[in-house]
Amino acid sequence: MTQSATRRSVIKAGAIAAALALAGCTPARPDEESPSASPSTSSDPSASFAFATAARPAGLDPFLVVDTESHRVTRQVLETLVSVDPVTSAPVPLLAEAWSESEDGRIYDFTLRRGVTFHDGEPFNADAVCANFTRWYNLPAEARGNEVLTFRSVFKGFADTPDLSAYKSCTPVDEYTVRLELTTRLPGLIPALASPEFGISSPRALAEGRADTLSEDRGGNRISAYAQHPVGTGPFAFTSWIDDEVQLTSNPDYWGTRGQIRDLAFRTITSPESRLRALKNGEVDGYDLVTVSDVGDLARSGMQILQRDPYSVLYLGINQNFPGLDDLKMRQAIAHAVDKPALLEGLFLSGTKSANQFLPEKLGLRSDNVTNYGHNLEQAKELLAEAGYAGEELPFYYPRRVTRAYLPNPEKVYAELSRQLTAAGLNIRPVPIEWSDGYLEQISQKGDRALHLSGLSGTYMDADNFVGTLFGSYSEEFGYDDPQLFTKIDRARTLPADEDRAEAYRSISDRISTRVPAVPLAYPLSALTVSSRVAQYPTSPVLNEVFNYIRLNN
C-alpha cells in the first residue's frame, strides 16, 4: 500500500484570501518530530494551555468509546504500543521499542520500553500489557454498548465468540517482552495498535475503578468509575473532570519529552460562534473543527488555521430494517436524489471532495469500477415508482449542537439533504437529536429511523478501519446483512500488504456501491485554529495529536 506524505498547511495572520480558499499551497510547519523521539527540554513545563472542544467526552476509558473528543483527551493520558509517523502516518515505536512477526503472521513479539511507570506508580511491563489485552478480550457483553468497538473491528470477536476472534492470547515472555498470538494472519494489526482505543491502562487503576462495571452519569452516559479517572503512562496525568472541563497536568516522571505545557484544559464549547469568541478573547488557545463561517474572521484576527489531510468520510445511513428500505431500488433512488456538489457548496471547507466510496483517497485504494449514482431526479422518481413507494413518511435522524470532523454543520447539511430528497418525491420527517443525548448510541441500535447522518474519522492507516468497521459484519445501524461482503472483508484483512490486498479492497468498494447500505457523501477537509502564541502544533490526519509536542512562542 502506497501512502502519500501528509500535507500540513498553515494560514497565518493577514493571509485572508488564502484563508477563504483554504486550499492553496502554504509552507509546511516544522512539526515532523517523531513520537518516539525524546528531545530534551531546558526546564520543567510551566505554561498553561486551554483547548476548546465541540462536545463533552463520552468517557475517558478509550477502549469503550468511539468519539473523537474522548480520544482527544485520552491520547494525552494513555499511550499505545505503536504510534504513527507524523509525516507518513506509518507505524513507529512508542511503548513498544520494536516488534517482529512470525513467518505465518500469527505471532508477534514486542520489545517494550524500559523505565516507564504509570501515573499511579505501577510499573509498565509485559504483565501490564497482557492484563490490558486480557481485559479487552474478555470484556463482558453488557459493557460493549451498541457502537462497533475497535477491538471487534480488528479482531472480529471477544472471548464469548472464540471461533470468530482473530485474537488468541497475550503472554509475557519476560519482563519486557510480550508475545501476541493470533488465530489468523492479520497484516493490519500493527497500524491498528496505534488506535487510541488500544491505550495501555494501569492494571491496578482498572481494577480499582471497576472499569467494566458501567453506571449512568449525570449526562445519561453509562460509564465506569475508571472512565472518570484514567491512568496511563502519557505525558499528561488526569487531574479532574468537572462539568464541561477536563484538567490534566504534566507527568513529572514521563519517559519522553515533557514539552512546555504544565496545566492543560479541554473545555467544551458546543457553539462554533462561542469557540471563535473564546479564542479571540484569549479564553482558549485553540480549537478544532473550523467551519466555513469562521475562516475569514480567524484570519483577520491574526489566528493560524492548520489543515489536515482528509481522512474521514461523511455518509447518509440507510436502515434496511425500516419498511421498504430493504428494496434495493429504494436505496438506489435515494442515492440518485443526492446532489453532492450542491451539498458541499458553502457548507464545507474548500478542498473537500465528493465521495463515491468509503475508503479515503489517502489510502491509495480507490476503485474505478464503483457504481456511480449521479444526481438524477427523473431516475430517482422512476426507481421510487418501481419500488412501489407511495409517499410513506421516512424519519431522518440528525445531530444537533455539535461539530464533527466529517460534519461541520449538521443542521444545515440535514436541511440541504432533506430539500434534495423531498424534490425527488420522498416524504422526509426531521428527527433532530442532541449529540449529548447519545446520538451515536441511538443510530447504532434498533429504532424507527429510516435515514441518518453520520461519518467515520479514521484512527489508523488501514482500509479495514473504514470498511471493516462499517460493513464487516451485521449492525443495527444499517440493518444490512450481506454474507458475501462479510466474507470479502474477512479475506482482505488477512492478505499480505500487496496488490492482491489492494484489489481485494477495491472489489469490496465495488460490492458496497452496488448494494447501497449507505450513501458516501464527502471526504471533508478538517482544520483547527490556534492563536499566535503557538509556534508549532502536531497536526495528524488520524488525530494523533499529543500536546507535549506543542511549541509555544516565548
C-alpha positions, -999 to 999 in steps of 0.1 A, spaced: 0 0 0 14 34 -10 10 62 15 14 98 4 32 122 26 10 141 50 3 177 38 3 203 66 -9 237 56 -10 268 79 -26 301 71 -12 329 92 -24 364 101 -31 386 71 -35 358 46 -72 364 43 -75 355 6 -57 322 12 -78 316 43 -110 320 24 -98 295 -1 -83 271 25 -69 250 -3 -38 268 -16 -2 256 -11 14 271 20 47 263 38 47 231 59 51 236 96 82 222 112 62 196 132 76 164 119 92 153 152 87 116 157 66 105 187 94 80 195 120 108 198 128 122 232 143 157 227 153 173 260 138 205 274 158 231 292 133 235 321 103 219 336 70 227 319 54 259 333 28 271 307 -10 267 309 -29 258 277 -66 257 271 -82 240 241 -119 242 232 -137 211 221 -170 207 203 -186 181 226 -181 166 261 -162 133 262 -185 103 263 -160 88 287 -122 86 294 -118 49 291 -105 49 255 -114 12 249 -151 18 254 -157 50 235 -157 58 198 -159 96 197 -131 120 188 -134 143 218 -130 114 243 -99 102 224 -85 137 221 -82 137 259 -72 101 264 -43 104 239 -26 127 263 -30 103 293 -26 69 278 -1 56 253 -3 27 228 24 2 219 27 17 185 24 53 173 23 69 138 49 88 119 37 125 117 46 127 80 36 93 65 13 80 93 32 47 91 36 28 124 65 38 146 76 26 181 60 41 212 56 19 243 70 -9 222 105 -2 210 105 -29 184 84 -59 172 88 -89 150 64 -111 131 65 -149 126 66 -163 91 30 -174 92 19 -139 105 2 -154 136 28 -145 163 41 -110 172 68 -104 197 70 -69 212 101 -55 230 88 -30 255 103 3 265 121 2 299 119 27 327 83 36 322 58 39 350 21 45 352 8 77 368 -2 57 399 34 45 403 27 10 389 54 -4 366 49 -7 329 59 -42 318 48 -73 300 24 -82 327 7 -49 325 3 -51 287 -11 -86 288 -35 -75 316 -49 -50 292 -52 -74 263 -69 -100 286 -94 -73 298 -102 -63 262 -107 -99 250 -129 -108 280 -150 -76 280 -185 -85 292 -212 -82 266 -231 -57 288 -201 -33 287 -198 -32 249 -227 -9 241 -242 -6 206 -214 10 187 -188 -11 170 -158 -11 193 -123 -11 176 -114 -45 192 -143 -61 175 -134 -44 142 -98 -55 143 -101 -89 160 -137 -97 149 -148 -111 182 -144 -114 220 -139 -144 243 -176 -154 240 -171 -159 203 -137 -176 201 -145 -192 167 -148 -157 152 -120 -139 170 -85 -134 155 -71 -129 190 -58 -160 207 -35 -149 236 -11 -125 252 19 -140 270 47 -123 289 79 -139 276 100 -119 301 96 -87 320 99 -65 288 88 -89 260 52 -96 251 40 -124 227 7 -118 210 -7 -149 192 -35 -147 166 -57 -174 150 -51 -160 116 -27 -137 97 -36 -100 103 -14 -76 84 -33 -46 96 -26 -54 133 4 -31 138 -13 0 123 -44 -8 143 -25 -9 176 -18 28 171 -55 35 175 -63 53 208 -87 25 218 -56 4 225 -41 28 250 -25 9 279 -41 15 313 -27 8 347 -40 -27 357 -44 -15 393 -64 15 383 -86 -7 360 -93 -29 390 -99 -2 415 -121 18 390 -141 -13 382 -136 -5 345 -161 -30 332 -189 -20 355 -209 8 340 -234 31 356 -253 61 343 -237 95 349 -254 129 352 -253 132 314 -270 99 308 -239 81 296 -231 47 310 -195 48 322 -174 33 349 -155 50 377 -123 43 358 -137 62 328 -139 92 350 -103 90 362 -80 72 336 -44 63 345 -18 57 318 19 64 310 14 95 289 29 130 291 -1 143 310 -19 129 340 -56 132 348 -65 158 374 -102 164 372 -133 163 351 -159 188 363 -189 195 341 -176 207 307 -139 209 315 -112 182 318 -80 192 336 -47 175 331 -12 182 344 23 174 331 36 140 342 68 147 361 81 111 356 74 110 318 99 89 299 99 112 269 98 149 262 75 168 286 73 199 264 63 233 277 28 228 290 22 221 327 -15 227 330 -37 215 302 -75 221 300 -100 207 275 -131 230 276 -164 220 259 -179 248 239 -206 234 216 -213 265 196 -188 274 168 -195 311 173 -187 308 210 -155 289 203 -144 316 179 -153 343 205 -134 324 233 -103 322 211 -104 359 201 -109 369 238 -79 348 249 -100 324 270 -87 294 250 -55 290 229 -71 270 201 -100 248 189 -106 221 163 -132 218 136 -130 252 120 -162 259 100 -166 279 67 -181 308 86 -150 310 110 -123 313 84 -123 350 74 -128 362 110 -99 340 122 -75 353 96 -85 389 103 -79 383 140 -44 371 134 -51 334 142 -35 305 125 -55 279 106 -40 244 102 -55 219 79 -50 181 79 -51 156 51 -87 144 47 -91 110 65 -128 108 72 -160 101 53 -194 116 57 -223 93 48 -261 91 46 -270 60 65 -300 38 54 -317 15 78 -328 -16 59 -349 -27 88 -372 2 81 -402 -8 60 -394 -5 23 -357 3 26 -347 -34 22 -357 -28 -15 -325 -20 -35 -345 3 -58 -355 25 -29 -319 28 -18 -307 35 -54 -334 62 -57 -321 78 -25 -286 78 -39 -297 94 -72 -316 120 -53 -285 134 -37 -267 163 -54 -232 161 -37 -216 192 -52 -246 213 -42 -244 198 -7 -207 207 -3 -211 243 -16 -208 267 12 -211 241 40 -176 225 39 -141 240 37 -129 244 2 -109 214 -8 -135 189 5 -143 164 -22 -174 144 -30 -172 107 -22 -184 78 -42 -168 51 -20 -160 47 17 -122 45 15 -104 79 17 -81 88 -11 -51 88 13 -52 50 14 -44 48 -23 -71 21 -28 -96 40 -50 -117 18 -73 -125 30 -108 -153 4 -110 -177 15 -83 -213 22 -93 -218 59 -95 -252 73 -87 -251 107 -103 -277 133 -93 -307 124 -115 -342 133 -102 -360 116 -130 -342 83 -125 -348 86 -87 -385 91 -93 -387 61 -117 -370 39 -92 -393 50 -64 -423 41 -86 -408 7 -95 -403 1 -57 -439 9 -51 -432 39 -28 -464 57 -21 -452 87 0 -447 69 33 -430 90 59 -393 85 63 -378 96 97 -344 112 92 -322 114 123 -295 141 125 -274 155 154 -277 190 169 -253 212 188 -221 195 176 -193 199 151 -175 168 138 -146 165 115 -169 148 90 -199 170 97 -191 207 104 -227 219 104 -252 191 108 -283 212 109 -275 229 76 -263 196 60 -296 179 70 -316 208 56 -299 206 22 -302 168 20 -338 170 31 -345 195 3 -329 173 -23 -347 141 -11 -380 159 -10 -375 171 -46 -373 135 -57 -406 127 -40 -395 113 -7 -416 123 24 -389 132 50 -397 137 87 -369 155 106 -358 139 138 -332 162 155 -313 147 184 -289 165 207 -254 150 203 -251 150 241 -282 128 244 -263 98 229 -268 104 192 -243 78 182 -259 53 205 -293 60 191 -283 54 155 -264 23 163 -294 4 178 -329 -7 167 -353 21 161 -378 38 138 -353 57 118 -351 54 80 -322 76 74 -294 92 94 -264 114 91 -231 101 103 -195 96 94 -162 80 104 -128 96 112 -100 71 107 -77 64 136 -52 42 119 -38 37 84 -56 6 71 -86 1 48 -102 -22 75 -105 9 97 -133 20 74 -150 -9 56 -143 -34 84 -157 -10 110 -188 0 90 -196 -31 70 -175 -60 83 -205 -77 100 -242 -71 105 -250 -40 125 -283 -24 137 -271 9 122 -277 -2 87 -297 -35 92 -275 -47 63 -269 -85 61 -246 -94 33 -226 -126 38 -208 -122 5 -195 -88 15 -186 -100 50 -166 -129 35 -148 -105 12 -138 -82 41 -127 -112 62 -105 -124 34 -90 -90 25 -79 -83 61 -58 -114 62 -39 -108 29 -3 -95 28 0 -58 20 5 -63 -17 -15 -58 -49 -38 -87 -42 -49 -70 -10 -54 -37 -28 -75 -54 -54 -95 -72 -27 -104 -38 -11 -113 -23 -45 -136 -53 -50 -152 -46 -16 -158 -10 -26 -175 -22 -58 -197 -45 -39 -208 -19 -14 -216 5 -42 -240 -20 -58 -258 -28 -26 -261 8 -12 -262 2 25 -254 39 28 -245 68 5 -210 82 8 -212 119 6 -178 136 12 -142 134 23 -143 165 44 -113 187 49 -105 191 86 -89 222 101 -81 236 135 -71 270 147 -46 283 172 -35 317 184 -2 334 175 11 321 209 16 287 192 47 282 172 42 245 163 13 221 166 15 184 158 -13 180 131 -22 145 122 -48 131 97 -55 103 122 -57 129 150 -27 115 168 -21 150 183 -3 149 217 1 182 233 36 178 247 47 184 211 31 218 210 57 245 209 49 280 222 65 313 213 84 330 241 
